[in-house]
Amino acid sequence: MPVSPTKIGVGPWFNKKIVDPLLQILRRGAEPKQLAFSAALGITLGVFPICGVTVLLCGMAIALLGSLCHSPSVMLANFIATPIELSLVVPFLRFGEVISGGPHFPLTSDAMKKILTGHASREVLLSIVHAVGCQSLFLS
């Protein structure tokens, strides 16, 4: 017997976090072009490969663009793009290493231990630069 999404709690969460805010946005009468631009902006900034920075980027874009974008739509699209962002961090990192010819950054428990103790700061910074470079290549 298949398990329905509502029995495991996904349905109510999805309705509360995604569907209800989207319906509120649509009921307030925002323009379709503005909503499309805002959603595209939120998803584009939402896949930035540094976790936690996307909200700041969206906030800066909202402040710069003002009335050209619909801020709740930008933030909702950013929220929806989070799983995509997390799934693309490693591919962006690896492809950025290939493009730049940089050294391979190991994603092992020893590497994580170096990061947490502060002994891998140069390697971490270089890997972040590779991932951001790859992401900007894909977006251009």
N, CA, C and O atoms as CSV, one atom per row, in Angstrom:
chain,resi,resn,atom,element,x,y,z
A,1,MET,N,N,0.838,-1.176,0.000
A,1,MET,CA,C,0.000,0.000,0.000
A,1,MET,C,C,0.889,1.247,0.000
A,1,MET,O,O,1.709,1.413,0.903
A,2,PRO,N,N,0.741,2.125,-0.996
A,2,PRO,CA,C,1.594,3.319,-1.057
A,2,PRO,C,C,1.268,4.305,0.068
A,2,PRO,O,O,0.121,4.432,0.498
A,3,VAL,N,N,2.296,4.986,0.520
A,3,VAL,CA,C,2.147,5.984,1.575
A,3,VAL,C,C,1.891,7.336,0.923
A,3,VAL,O,O,2.644,7.760,0.047
A,4,SER,N,N,0.843,8.003,1.346
A,4,SER,CA,C,0.552,9.315,0.769
A,4,SER,C,C,1.418,10.380,1.442
A,4,SER,O,O,1.775,10.241,2.612
A,5,PRO,N,N,1.757,11.443,0.706
A,5,PRO,CA,C,2.596,12.502,1.286
A,5,PRO,C,C,1.977,13.173,2.499
A,5,PRO,O,O,2.696,13.668,3.367
A,6,THR,N,N,0.636,13.195,2.572
A,6,THR,CA,C,0.011,13.859,3.714
A,6,THR,C,C,0.169,13.056,4.996
A,6,THR,O,O,0.130,13.629,6.085
A,7,LYS,N,N,0.349,11.729,4.893
A,7,LYS,CA,C,0.507,10.911,6.087
A,7,LYS,C,C,1.884,11.065,6.716
A,7,LYS,O,O,2.034,10.849,7.919
A,8,ILE,N,N,2.887,11.431,5.933
A,8,ILE,CA,C,4.225,11.584,6.500
A,8,ILE,C,C,4.580,13.039,6.774
A,8,ILE,O,O,5.700,13.330,7.193
A,9,GLY,N,N,3.652,13.950,6.547
A,9,GLY,CA,C,3.868,15.332,6.922
A,9,GLY,C,C,4.412,16.238,5.842
A,9,GLY,O,O,4.641,17.421,6.096
A,10,VAL,N,N,4.626,15.723,4.646
A,10,VAL,CA,C,5.175,16.553,3.570
A,10,VAL,C,C,4.099,17.481,3.010
A,10,VAL,O,O,4.377,18.640,2.701
A,11,GLY,N,N,2.892,16.981,2.881
A,11,GLY,CA,C,1.804,17.771,2.304
A,11,GLY,C,C,1.512,19.044,3.079
A,11,GLY,O,O,1.504,20.124,2.488
A,12,PRO,N,N,1.271,18.955,4.378
A,12,PRO,CA,C,1.000,20.181,5.144
A,12,PRO,C,C,2.184,21.148,5.144
A,12,PRO,O,O,1.992,22.361,5.056
A,13,TRP,N,N,3.397,20.623,5.241
A,13,TRP,CA,C,4.578,21.491,5.207
A,13,TRP,C,C,4.674,22.199,3.872
A,13,TRP,O,O,4.913,23.406,3.828
A,14,PHE,N,N,4.487,21.456,2.763
A,14,PHE,CA,C,4.562,22.038,1.424
A,14,PHE,C,C,3.492,23.107,1.245
A,14,PHE,O,O,3.761,24.170,0.685
A,15,ASN,N,N,2.281,22.828,1.716
A,15,ASN,CA,C,1.209,23.824,1.613
A,15,ASN,C,C,1.532,25.073,2.415
A,15,ASN,O,O,1.324,26.189,1.939
A,16,LYS,N,N,2.042,24.893,3.633
A,16,LYS,CA,C,2.321,26.033,4.510
A,16,LYS,C,C,3.494,26.869,4.013
A,16,LYS,O,O,3.444,28.097,4.073
A,17,LYS,N,N,4.549,26.222,3.522
A,17,LYS,CA,C,5.775,26.935,3.153
A,17,LYS,C,C,5.825,27.394,1.701
A,17,LYS,O,O,6.496,28.381,1.400
A,18,ILE,N,N,5.141,26.714,0.798
A,18,ILE,CA,C,5.243,27.036,-0.632
A,18,ILE,C,C,3.910,27.529,-1.202
A,18,ILE,O,O,3.829,28.635,-1.735
A,19,VAL,N,N,2.886,26.716,-1.089
A,19,VAL,CA,C,1.613,27.022,-1.756
A,19,VAL,C,C,0.927,28.250,-1.155
A,19,VAL,O,O,0.507,29.143,-1.890
A,20,ASP,N,N,0.811,28.303,0.164
A,20,ASP,CA,C,0.123,29.437,0.800
A,20,ASP,C,C,0.804,30.780,0.518
A,20,ASP,O,O,0.111,31.734,0.163
A,21,PRO,N,N,2.142,30.900,0.661
A,21,PRO,CA,C,2.761,32.183,0.306
A,21,PRO,C,C,2.586,32.538,-1.174
A,21,PRO,O,O,2.411,33.706,-1.519
A,22,LEU,N,N,2.633,31.537,-2.033
A,22,LEU,CA,C,2.444,31.809,-3.459
A,22,LEU,C,C,1.034,32.300,-3.741
A,22,LEU,O,O,0.848,33.235,-4.520
A,23,LEU,N,N,0.052,31.689,-3.125
A,23,LEU,CA,C,-1.333,32.145,-3.303
A,23,LEU,C,C,-1.536,33.552,-2.758
A,23,LEU,O,O,-2.266,34.342,-3.357
A,24,GLN,N,N,-0.907,33.879,-1.638
A,24,GLN,CA,C,-1.007,35.239,-1.094
A,24,GLN,C,C,-0.403,36.254,-2.060
A,24,GLN,O,O,-0.948,37.341,-2.250
A,25,ILE,N,N,0.720,35.893,-2.665
A,25,ILE,CA,C,1.353,36.794,-3.636
A,25,ILE,C,C,0.433,37.017,-4.830
A,25,ILE,O,O,0.274,38.149,-5.288
A,26,LEU,N,N,-0.170,35.950,-5.334
A,26,LEU,CA,C,-1.036,36.064,-6.508
A,26,LEU,C,C,-2.324,36.829,-6.192
A,26,LEU,O,O,-2.842,37.543,-7.051
A,27,ARG,N,N,-2.839,36.690,-4.985
A,27,ARG,CA,C,-4.074,37.391,-4.602
A,27,ARG,C,C,-3.864,38.895,-4.456
A,27,ARG,O,O,-4.806,39.672,-4.614
A,28,ARG,N,N,-2.658,39.300,-4.161
A,28,ARG,CA,C,-2.397,40.733,-3.971
A,28,ARG,C,C,-2.295,41.481,-5.293
A,28,ARG,O,O,-2.239,42.711,-5.296
A,29,GLY,N,N,-2.268,40.775,-6.405
A,29,GLY,CA,C,-2.344,41.416,-7.711
A,29,GLY,C,C,-1.038,41.945,-8.259
A,29,GLY,O,O,-1.033,42.985,-8.916
A,30,ALA,N,N,0.053,41.276,-8.016
A,30,ALA,CA,C,1.321,41.701,-8.609
A,30,ALA,C,C,1.296,41.422,-10.113
A,30,ALA,O,O,0.622,40.501,-10.573
A,31,GLU,N,N,2.029,42.220,-10.858
A,31,GLU,CA,C,2.057,42.071,-12.310
A,31,GLU,C,C,2.802,40.802,-12.708
A,31,GLU,O,O,3.794,40.440,-12.076
A,32,PRO,N,N,2.321,40.113,-13.769
A,32,PRO,CA,C,2.974,38.870,-14.194
A,32,PRO,C,C,4.446,39.044,-14.579
A,32,PRO,O,O,5.272,38.194,-14.251
A,33,LYS,N,N,4.782,40.142,-15.275
A,33,LYS,CA,C,6.180,40.375,-15.647
A,33,LYS,C,C,7.057,40.568,-14.416
A,33,LYS,O,O,8.180,40.066,-14.351
A,34,GLN,N,N,6.533,41.292,-13.455
A,34,GLN,CA,C,7.274,41.533,-12.221
A,34,GLN,C,C,7.462,40.233,-11.443
A,34,GLN,O,O,8.536,39.995,-10.890
A,35,LEU,N,N,6.430,39.391,-11.396
A,35,LEU,CA,C,6.539,38.107,-10.710
A,35,LEU,C,C,7.533,37.188,-11.412
A,35,LEU,O,O,8.328,36.515,-10.755
A,36,ALA,N,N,7.493,37.158,-12.748
A,36,ALA,CA,C,8.417,36.310,-13.500
A,36,ALA,C,C,9.859,36.770,-13.290
A,36,ALA,O,O,10.752,35.951,-13.072
A,37,PHE,N,N,10.080,38.082,-13.355
A,37,PHE,CA,C,11.421,38.620,-13.135
A,37,PHE,C,C,11.895,38.324,-11.716
A,37,PHE,O,O,13.049,37.952,-11.506
A,38,SER,N,N,11.005,38.489,-10.752
A,38,SER,CA,C,11.368,38.255,-9.353
A,38,SER,C,C,11.682,36.787,-9.090
A,38,SER,O,O,12.629,36.472,-8.370
A,39,ALA,N,N,10.890,35.891,-9.671
A,39,ALA,CA,C,11.146,34.460,-9.495
A,39,ALA,C,C,12.466,34.068,-10.152
A,39,ALA,O,O,13.239,33.300,-9.579
A,40,ALA,N,N,12.725,34.585,-11.338
A,40,ALA,CA,C,13.991,34.280,-12.020
A,40,ALA,C,C,15.182,34.823,-11.233
A,40,ALA,O,O,16.214,34.160,-11.128
A,41,LEU,N,N,15.040,36.014,-10.685
A,41,LEU,CA,C,16.096,36.606,-9.881
A,41,LEU,C,C,16.351,35.789,-8.615
A,41,LEU,O,O,17.501,35.540,-8.254
A,42,GLY,N,N,15.280,35.375,-7.946
A,42,GLY,CA,C,15.416,34.589,-6.720
A,42,GLY,C,C,16.076,33.241,-6.961
A,42,GLY,O,O,16.915,32.811,-6.169
A,43,ILE,N,N,15.708,32.571,-8.042
A,43,ILE,CA,C,16.313,31.271,-8.342
A,43,ILE,C,C,17.754,31.445,-8.787
A,43,ILE,O,O,18.620,30.665,-8.392
A,44,THR,N,N,18.026,32.456,-9.603
A,44,THR,CA,C,19.394,32.694,-10.069
A,44,THR,C,C,20.325,32.989,-8.901
A,44,THR,O,O,21.416,32.426,-8.818
A,45,LEU,N,N,19.907,33.859,-8.009
A,45,LEU,CA,C,20.737,34.156,-6.846
A,45,LEU,C,C,20.704,33.018,-5.831
A,45,LEU,O,O,21.637,32.864,-5.044
A,46,GLY,N,N,19.647,32.229,-5.843
A,46,GLY,CA,C,19.488,31.140,-4.895
A,46,GLY,C,C,20.409,29.962,-5.131
A,46,GLY,O,O,20.599,29.149,-4.227
A,47,VAL,N,N,20.990,29.840,-6.315
A,47,VAL,CA,C,21.901,28.724,-6.585
A,47,VAL,C,C,23.366,29.130,-6.417
A,47,VAL,O,O,24.259,28.398,-6.843
A,48,PHE,N,N,23.621,30.278,-5.806
A,48,PHE,CA,C,24.990,30.701,-5.520
A,48,PHE,C,C,25.641,29.649,-4.623
A,48,PHE,O,O,25.041,29.248,-3.626
A,49,PRO,N,N,26.858,29.188,-4.951
A,49,PRO,CA,C,27.412,28.012,-4.276
A,49,PRO,C,C,27.942,28.209,-2.860
A,49,PRO,O,O,28.531,27.280,-2.307
A,50,ILE,N,N,27.761,29.364,-2.256
A,50,ILE,CA,C,28.182,29.552,-0.873
A,50,ILE,C,C,26.927,29.593,-0.013
A,50,ILE,O,O,26.138,30.535,-0.095
A,51,CYS,N,N,26.751,28.578,0.802
A,51,CYS,CA,C,25.537,28.450,1.613
A,51,CYS,C,C,25.422,29.611,2.603
A,51,CYS,O,O,26.393,29.982,3.262
A,52,GLY,N,N,24.228,30.168,2.690
A,52,GLY,CA,C,23.970,31.253,3.620
A,52,GLY,C,C,24.120,32.636,3.026
A,52,GLY,O,O,23.653,33.612,3.612
A,53,VAL,N,N,24.756,32.739,1.887
A,53,VAL,CA,C,24.986,34.036,1.260
A,53,VAL,C,C,23.813,34.438,0.376
A,53,VAL,O,O,23.653,35.614,0.050
A,54,THR,N,N,22.992,33.467,-0.013
A,54,THR,CA,C,21.929,33.756,-0.972
A,54,THR,C,C,20.898,34.745,-0.429
A,54,THR,O,O,20.388,35.576,-1.181
A,55,VAL,N,N,20.589,34.667,0.849
A,55,VAL,CA,C,19.622,35.605,1.428
A,55,VAL,C,C,20.185,37.024,1.385
A,55,VAL,O,O,19.462,37.974,1.084
A,56,LEU,N,N,21.459,37.162,1.684
A,56,LEU,CA,C,22.101,38.470,1.613
A,56,LEU,C,C,22.100,39.007,0.182
A,56,LEU,O,O,21.829,40.187,-0.039
A,57,LEU,N,N,22.401,38.146,-0.785
A,57,LEU,CA,C,22.396,38.562,-2.191
A,57,LEU,C,C,20.997,38.989,-2.635
A,57,LEU,O,O,20.835,40.000,-3.318
A,58,CYS,N,N,20.000,38.216,-2.242
A,58,CYS,CA,C,18.619,38.585,-2.592
A,58,CYS,C,C,18.220,39.900,-1.934
A,58,CYS,O,O,17.568,40.733,-2.563
A,59,GLY,N,N,18.600,40.093,-0.690
A,59,GLY,CA,C,18.307,41.352,-0.012
A,59,GLY,C,C,18.958,42.541,-0.694
A,59,GLY,O,O,18.343,43.599,-0.833
A,60,MET,N,N,20.211,42.367,-1.122
A,60,MET,CA,C,20.896,43.447,-1.839
A,60,MET,C,C,20.223,43.724,-3.184
A,60,MET,O,O,20.080,44.880,-3.583
A,61,ALA,N,N,19.808,42.659,-3.885
A,61,ALA,CA,C,19.134,42.848,-5.175
A,61,ALA,C,C,17.802,43.567,-4.990
A,61,ALA,O,O,17.446,44.443,-5.777
A,62,ILE,N,N,17.070,43.192,-3.948
A,62,ILE,CA,C,15.790,43.849,-3.668
A,62,ILE,C,C,16.008,45.323,-3.353
A,62,ILE,O,O,15.253,46.179,-3.814
A,63,ALA,N,N,17.038,45.619,-2.569
A,63,ALA,CA,C,17.326,47.013,-2.218
A,63,ALA,C,C,17.751,47.817,-3.452
A,63,ALA,O,O,17.369,48.978,-3.596
A,64,LEU,N,N,18.530,47.211,-4.328
A,64,LEU,CA,C,18.993,47.922,-5.523
A,64,LEU,C,C,17.891,48.106,-6.567
A,64,LEU,O,O,17.802,49.153,-7.208
A,65,LEU,N,N,17.059,47.083,-6.730
A,65,LEU,CA,C,16.051,47.138,-7.788
A,65,LEU,C,C,14.762,47.803,-7.353
A,65,LEU,O,O,13.984,48.258,-8.192
A,66,GLY,N,N,14.527,47.865,-6.051
A,66,GLY,CA,C,13.349,48.565,-5.534
A,66,GLY,C,C,12.045,48.028,-6.084
A,66,GLY,O,O,11.726,46.852,-5.913
A,67,SER,N,N,11.293,48.890,-6.743
A,67,SER,CA,C,9.958,48.520,-7.211
A,67,SER,C,C,9.978,47.676,-8.483
A,67,SER,O,O,8.921,47.238,-8.938
A,68,LEU,N,N,11.146,47.438,-9.067
A,68,LEU,CA,C,11.212,46.599,-10.267
A,68,LEU,C,C,10.991,45.119,-9.958
A,68,LEU,O,O,10.609,44.341,-10.833
A,69,CYS,N,N,11.236,44.745,-8.713
A,69,CYS,CA,C,11.022,43.344,-8.342
A,69,CYS,C,C,10.058,43.256,-7.165
A,69,CYS,O,O,9.866,44.218,-6.422
A,70,HIS,N,N,9.473,42.106,-7.021
A,70,HIS,CA,C,8.511,41.835,-5.945
A,70,HIS,C,C,9.258,41.044,-4.878
A,70,HIS,O,O,9.541,39.861,-5.067
A,71,SER,N,N,9.576,41.685,-3.766
A,71,SER,CA,C,10.469,41.092,-2.778
A,71,SER,C,C,9.986,39.760,-2.194
A,71,SER,O,O,10.815,38.866,-2.021
A,72,PRO,N,N,8.702,39.572,-1.881
A,72,PRO,CA,C,8.306,38.249,-1.383
A,72,PRO,C,C,8.525,37.139,-2.411
A,72,PRO,O,O,8.851,36.009,-2.049
A,73,SER,N,N,8.344,37.463,-3.688
A,73,SER,CA,C,8.567,36.462,-4.737
A,73,SER,C,C,10.040,36.108,-4.853
A,73,SER,O,O,10.387,34.944,-5.055
A,74,VAL,N,N,10.907,37.102,-4.726
A,74,VAL,CA,C,12.344,36.848,-4.780
A,74,VAL,C,C,12.750,35.921,-3.640
A,74,VAL,O,O,13.487,34.958,-3.852
A,75,MET,N,N,12.273,36.209,-2.439
A,75,MET,CA,C,12.649,35.398,-1.282
A,75,MET,C,C,12.031,34.001,-1.338
A,75,MET,O,O,12.668,33.030,-0.928
A,76,LEU,N,N,10.800,33.887,-1.838
A,76,LEU,CA,C,10.173,32.574,-1.979
A,76,LEU,C,C,10.935,31.730,-3.004
A,76,LEU,O,O,11.177,30.545,-2.773
A,77,ALA,N,N,11.311,32.329,-4.129
A,77,ALA,CA,C,12.079,31.595,-5.140
A,77,ALA,C,C,13.453,31.205,-4.589
A,77,ALA,O,O,13.956,30.122,-4.891
A,78,ASN,N,N,14.053,32.071,-3.793
A,78,ASN,CA,C,15.324,31.753,-3.147
A,78,ASN,C,C,15.156,30.549,-2.221
A,78,ASN,O,O,16.002,29.656,-2.204
A,79,PHE,N,N,14.084,30.525,-1.464
A,79,PHE,CA,C,13.795,29.403,-0.560
A,79,PHE,C,C,13.587,28.108,-1.344
A,79,PHE,O,O,14.083,27.052,-0.951
A,80,ILE,N,N,12.857,28.193,-2.447
A,80,ILE,CA,C,12.603,27.018,-3.275
A,80,ILE,C,C,13.894,26.509,-3.918
A,80,ILE,O,O,14.036,25.306,-4.137
A,81,ALA,N,N,14.835,27.402,-4.221
A,81,ALA,CA,C,16.090,27.018,-4.881
A,81,ALA,C,C,17.114,26.406,-3.928
A,81,ALA,O,O,18.156,25.935,-4.383
A,82,THR,N,N,16.854,26.399,-2.640
A,82,THR,CA,C,17.833,25.883,-1.668
A,82,THR,C,C,18.249,24.446,-1.936
A,82,THR,O,O,19.448,24.167,-1.895
A,83,PRO,N,N,17.329,23.502,-2.211
A,83,PRO,CA,C,17.791,22.139,-2.513
A,83,PRO,C,C,18.648,22.066,-3.770
A,83,PRO,O,O,19.575,21.261,-3.852
A,84,ILE,N,N,18.336,22.907,-4.743
A,84,ILE,CA,C,19.150,22.942,-5.965
A,84,ILE,C,C,20.542,23.460,-5.632
A,84,ILE,O,O,21.543,22.916,-6.097
A,85,GLU,N,N,20.601,24.513,-4.826
A,85,GLU,CA,C,21.890,25.083,-4.411
A,85,GLU,C,C,22.750,24.026,-3.728
A,85,GLU,O,O,23.922,23.857,-4.066
A,86,LEU,N,N,22.174,23.328,-2.783
A,86,LEU,CA,C,22.940,22.334,-2.027
A,86,LEU,C,C,23.407,21.188,-2.914
A,86,LEU,O,O,24.498,20.653,-2.716
A,87,SER,N,N,22.587,20.811,-3.891
A,87,SER,CA,C,22.992,19.715,-4.768
A,87,SER,C,C,24.031,20.136,-5.795
A,87,SER,O,O,24.696,19.278,-6.374
A,88,LEU,N,N,24.191,21.438,-6.039
A,88,LEU,CA,C,25.155,21.911,-7.039
A,88,LEU,C,C,26.488,22.369,-6.457
A,88,LEU,O,O,27.388,22.712,-7.225
A,89,VAL,N,N,26.653,22.389,-5.156
A,89,VAL,CA,C,27.906,22.876,-4.562
A,89,VAL,C,C,29.097,22.032,-5.026
A,89,VAL,O,O,30.092,22.580,-5.500
A,90,VAL,N,N,29.005,20.726,-4.896
A,90,VAL,CA,C,30.125,19.862,-5.274
A,90,VAL,C,C,30.383,19.894,-6.784
A,90,VAL,O,O,31.542,20.015,-7.181
A,91,PRO,N,N,29.350,19.790,-7.657
A,91,PRO,CA,C,29.643,19.914,-9.094
A,91,PRO,C,C,30.281,21.254,-9.470
A,91,PRO,O,O,31.192,21.288,-10.297
A,92,PHE,N,N,29.814,22.359,-8.871
A,92,PHE,CA,C,30.437,23.654,-9.146
A,92,PHE,C,C,31.894,23.655,-8.692
A,92,PHE,O,O,32.767,24.181,-9.383
A,93,LEU,N,N,32.145,23.074,-7.548
A,93,LEU,CA,C,33.508,23.004,-7.018
A,93,LEU,C,C,34.405,22.215,-7.957
A,93,LEU,O,O,35.489,22.677,-8.314
A,94,ARG,N,N,33.966,21.034,-8.358
A,94,ARG,CA,C,34.788,20.172,-9.220
A,94,ARG,C,C,34.973,20.774,-10.609
A,94,ARG,O,O,36.080,20.753,-11.147
A,95,PHE,N,N,33.914,21.304,-11.189
A,95,PHE,CA,C,34.030,21.884,-12.524
A,95,PHE,C,C,34.887,23.147,-12.493
A,95,PHE,O,O,35.628,23.414,-13.439
A,96,GLY,N,N,34.794,23.917,-11.427
A,96,GLY,CA,C,35.654,25.096,-11.283
A,96,GLY,C,C,37.119,24.715,-11.187
A,96,GLY,O,O,37.978,25.431,-11.700
A,97,GLU,N,N,37.420,23.585,-10.529
A,97,GLU,CA,C,38.800,23.106,-10.465
A,97,GLU,C,C,39.299,22.708,-11.845
A,97,GLU,O,O,40.448,22.978,-12.194
A,98,VAL,N,N,38.438,22.067,-12.632
A,98,VAL,CA,C,38.820,21.642,-13.982
A,98,VAL,C,C,39.061,22.851,-14.877
A,98,VAL,O,O,40.051,22.900,-15.607
A,99,ILE,N,N,38.158,23.826,-14.819
A,99,ILE,CA,C,38.272,25.008,-15.674
A,99,ILE,C,C,39.531,25.804,-15.349
A,99,ILE,O,O,40.253,26.229,-16.251
A,100,SER,N,N,39.791,26.004,-14.057
A,100,SER,CA,C,40.930,26.843,-13.665
A,100,SER,C,C,42.238,26.067,-13.608
A,100,SER,O,O,43.311,26.664,-13.516
A,101,GLY,N,N,42.156,24.746,-13.661
A,101,GLY,CA,C,43.378,23.946,-13.538
A,101,GLY,C,C,43.925,23.951,-12.129
A,101,GLY,O,O,45.104,23.669,-11.913
A,102,GLY,N,N,43.074,24.270,-11.172
A,102,GLY,CA,C,43.501,24.361,-9.776
A,102,GLY,C,C,43.631,22.999,-9.129
A,102,GLY,O,O,43.227,21.986,-9.700
A,103,PRO,N,N,44.196,22.980,-7.933
A,103,PRO,CA,C,44.377,21.709,-7.231
A,103,PRO,C,C,43.032,21.128,-6.778
A,103,PRO,O,O,42.067,21.853,-6.535
A,104,HIS,N,N,43.006,19.813,-6.676
A,104,HIS,CA,C,41.807,19.101,-6.244
A,104,HIS,C,C,41.644,19.252,-4.733
A,104,HIS,O,O,42.557,18.935,-3.971
A,105,PHE,N,N,40.473,19.740,-4.303
A,105,PHE,CA,C,40.198,19.884,-2.876
A,105,PHE,C,C,39.484,18.624,-2.404
A,105,PHE,O,O,38.373,18.347,-2.855
A,106,PRO,N,N,40.092,17.858,-1.512
A,106,PRO,CA,C,39.456,16.610,-1.073
A,106,PRO,C,C,38.267,16.877,-0.153
A,106,PRO,O,O,38.328,17.724,0.739
A,107,LEU,N,N,37.214,16.154,-0.386
A,107,LEU,CA,C,36.032,16.262,0.475
A,107,LEU,C,C,35.985,15.022,1.369
A,107,LEU,O,O,35.119,14.161,1.220
A,108,THR,N,N,36.927,14.955,2.290
A,108,THR,CA,C,37.040,13.820,3.203
A,108,THR,C,C,36.891,14.303,4.643
A,108,THR,O,O,36.823,15.503,4.911
A,109,SER,N,N,36.843,13.349,5.552
A,109,SER,CA,C,36.735,13.726,6.962
A,109,SER,C,C,38.008,14.428,7.446
A,109,SER,O,O,37.938,15.309,8.302
A,110,ASP,N,N,39.173,14.043,6.901
A,110,ASP,CA,C,40.414,14.738,7.272
A,110,ASP,C,C,40.405,16.189,6.802
A,110,ASP,O,O,40.862,17.082,7.515
A,111,ALA,N,N,39.886,16.418,5.606
A,111,ALA,CA,C,39.792,17.786,5.098
A,111,ALA,C,C,38.836,18.612,5.950
A,111,ALA,O,O,39.095,19.783,6.230
A,112,MET,N,N,37.729,17.997,6.361
A,112,MET,CA,C,36.784,18.707,7.223
A,112,MET,C,C,37.417,19.028,8.575
A,112,MET,O,O,37.156,20.087,9.146
A,113,LYS,N,N,38.240,18.131,9.084
A,113,LYS,CA,C,38.924,18.373,10.353
A,113,LYS,C,C,39.890,19.555,10.220
A,113,LYS,O,O,39.998,20.381,11.126
A,114,LYS,N,N,40.598,19.628,9.071
A,114,LYS,CA,C,41.497,20.764,8.831
A,114,LYS,C,C,40.723,22.074,8.757
A,114,LYS,O,O,41.167,23.102,9.268
A,115,ILE,N,N,39.557,22.023,8.111
A,115,ILE,CA,C,38.732,23.228,7.987
A,115,ILE,C,C,38.279,23.710,9.365
A,115,ILE,O,O,38.369,24.896,9.681
A,116,LEU,N,N,37.797,22.782,10.172
A,116,LEU,CA,C,37.279,23.146,11.491
A,116,LEU,C,C,38.371,23.638,12.437
A,116,LEU,O,O,38.099,24.452,13.320
A,117,THR,N,N,39.606,23.155,12.267
A,117,THR,CA,C,40.698,23.597,13.126
A,117,THR,C,C,41.429,24.811,12.570
A,117,THR,O,O,42.313,25.359,13.229
A,118,GLY,N,N,41.067,25.237,11.357
A,118,GLY,CA,C,41.671,26.435,10.777
A,118,GLY,C,C,42.970,26.204,10.039
A,118,GLY,O,O,43.688,27.162,9.751
A,119,HIS,N,N,43.294,24.961,9.724
A,119,HIS,CA,C,44.550,24.669,9.035
A,119,HIS,C,C,44.405,24.594,7.521
A,119,HIS,O,O,45.391,24.351,6.826
A,120,ALA,N,N,43.212,24.794,6.999
A,120,ALA,CA,C,43.000,24.670,5.559
A,120,ALA,C,C,42.389,25.934,4.971
A,120,ALA,O,O,41.635,25.860,4.001
A,121,SER,N,N,42.700,27.076,5.536
A,121,SER,CA,C,42.029,28.302,5.103
A,121,SER,C,C,42.332,28.658,3.653
A,121,SER,O,O,41.431,29.083,2.930
A,122,ARG,N,N,43.573,28.496,3.212
A,122,ARG,CA,C,43.922,28.822,1.823
A,122,ARG,C,C,43.208,27.878,0.859
A,122,ARG,O,O,42.679,28.316,-0.163
A,123,GLU,N,N,43.191,26.573,1.183
A,123,GLU,CA,C,42.551,25.598,0.316
A,123,GLU,C,C,41.042,25.830,0.231
A,123,GLU,O,O,40.442,25.699,-0.836
A,124,VAL,N,N,40.447,26.171,1.352
A,124,VAL,CA,C,39.006,26.431,1.372
A,124,VAL,C,C,38.687,27.673,0.541
A,124,VAL,O,O,37.748,27.668,-0.254
A,125,LEU,N,N,39.458,28.718,0.723
A,125,LEU,CA,C,39.243,29.943,-0.045
A,125,LEU,C,C,39.398,29.683,-1.538
A,125,LEU,O,O,38.605,30.178,-2.338
A,126,LEU,N,N,40.402,28.920,-1.915
A,126,LEU,CA,C,40.624,28.595,-3.320
A,126,LEU,C,C,39.468,27.765,-3.871
A,126,LEU,O,O,39.041,27.985,-5.005
A,127,SER,N,N,38.956,26.816,-3.091
A,127,SER,CA,C,37.836,26.005,-3.566
A,127,SER,C,C,36.568,26.845,-3.711
A,127,SER,O,O,35.778,26.623,-4.628
A,128,ILE,N,N,36.371,27.806,-2.812
A,128,ILE,CA,C,35.213,28.698,-2.934
A,128,ILE,C,C,35.329,29.545,-4.197
A,128,ILE,O,O,34.343,29.753,-4.903
A,129,VAL,N,N,36.524,30.028,-4.476
A,129,VAL,CA,C,36.744,30.818,-5.696
A,129,VAL,C,C,36.448,29.966,-6.927
A,129,VAL,O,O,35.839,30.451,-7.880
A,130,HIS,N,N,36.871,28.701,-6.919
A,130,HIS,CA,C,36.593,27.815,-8.052
A,130,HIS,C,C,35.095,27.607,-8.234
A,130,HIS,O,O,34.594,27.677,-9.356
A,131,ALA,N,N,34.380,27.356,-7.152
A,131,ALA,CA,C,32.934,27.119,-7.242
A,131,ALA,C,C,32.197,28.369,-7.724
A,131,ALA,O,O,31.299,28.276,-8.562
A,132,VAL,N,N,32.569,29.526,-7.203
A,132,VAL,CA,C,31.912,30.773,-7.624
A,132,VAL,C,C,32.244,31.078,-9.070
A,132,VAL,O,O,31.378,31.542,-9.813
A,133,GLY,N,N,33.478,30.828,-9.491
A,133,GLY,CA,C,33.853,31.038,-10.889
A,133,GLY,C,C,33.049,30.153,-11.830
A,133,GLY,O,O,32.594,30.601,-12.882
A,134,CYS,N,N,32.882,28.918,-11.451
A,134,CYS,CA,C,32.094,28.002,-12.281
A,134,CYS,C,C,30.640,28.445,-12.335
A,134,CYS,O,O,30.026,28.419,-13.402
A,135,GLN,N,N,30.087,28.847,-11.210
A,135,GLN,CA,C,28.695,29.288,-11.182
A,135,GLN,C,C,28.508,30.530,-12.026
A,135,GLN,O,O,27.507,30.648,-12.733
A,136,SER,N,N,29.440,31.453,-11.971
A,136,SER,CA,C,29.300,32.671,-12.777
A,136,SER,C,C,29.466,32.366,-14.260
A,136,SER,O,O,28.884,33.054,-15.098
A,137,LEU,N,N,30.245,31.353,-14.595
A,137,LEU,CA,C,30.379,30.932,-15.993
A,137,LEU,C,C,29.037,30.393,-16.506
A,137,LEU,O,O,28.634,30.691,-17.630
A,138,PHE,N,N,28.350,29.600,-15.679
A,138,PHE,CA,C,27.065,29.044,-16.080
A,138,PHE,C,C,26.000,30.114,-16.198
A,138,PHE,O,O,25.101,29.987,-17.030
A,139,LEU,N,N,26.070,31.165,-15.395
A,139,LEU,CA,C,25.051,32.196,-15.415
A,139,LEU,C,C,25.268,33.249,-16.499
A,139,LEU,O,O,24.360,34.017,-16.814
A,140,SER,N,N,26.458,33.284,-17.060
A,140,SER,CA,C,26.716,34.312,-18.081
A,140,SER,C,C,26.311,33.872,-19.462
A,140,SER,O,O,26.467,34.629,-20.421
